[in-house]
Amino acid sequence: MKSILKILAGVIFIVAVIVSGVTLYWGRPQEIDFVAILPDKLEHCGKMIGRNTAEYAQLKKWLETNKSGWQNTPASYTPHHTYTSPNISINILADGVVINYKTKNGNWSQVSKSKGSKELLIECTKANKSLKSGPRNRYAVFAAP
């Protein structure tokens, strides 16, 4: 009986070490240079923007100053103000940014950064007059019937 308990304790310990290691690896902050993979054109607010536009310059500047502190995130986020192309999707929220991008090996990865990004929301609101209510909150509230 004692040997079974020892084996069981050993298995539980090994599983705990593996789970802890994976959790620490997954949640580590990363430094990612998104400017290096930013395409020449992105769709933003229903129109194509390029390197010579103010919206593109504002996004590029934000990405240049926010290379570090990105974290993997398995959560799904409602698209708010997005910059999109075939290889990258940048979702601007009131309290941060979520980026889905195609990695070198062709897989998609999603990272997020909780940092003020209101200057990017303002640009989109100015560019798209149909956004009269301003940026939405990332969390939906549902009332009970």
Sequence and secondary structure as in RCSB ss.txt:
>XXXX:A:sequence
MKSILKILAGVIFIVAVIVSGVTLYWGRPQEIDFVAILPDKLEHCGKMIGRNTAEYAQLKKWLETNKSGWQNTPA
SYTPHHTYTSPNISINILADGVVINYKTKNGNWSQVSKSKGSKELLIECTKANKSLKSGPRNRYAVFAAP
>XXXX:A:secstr
 HHHHHHHHHHHHHHHHHHHHHHHHHT  B   HHHH  SEEEETTEEEETTSHHHHHHHHHHHH  S BEE   
     EEEEETTEEEEEETTEEEEEEE TTS EEEEEE S  HHHHHHHHHH TT TT    SS      
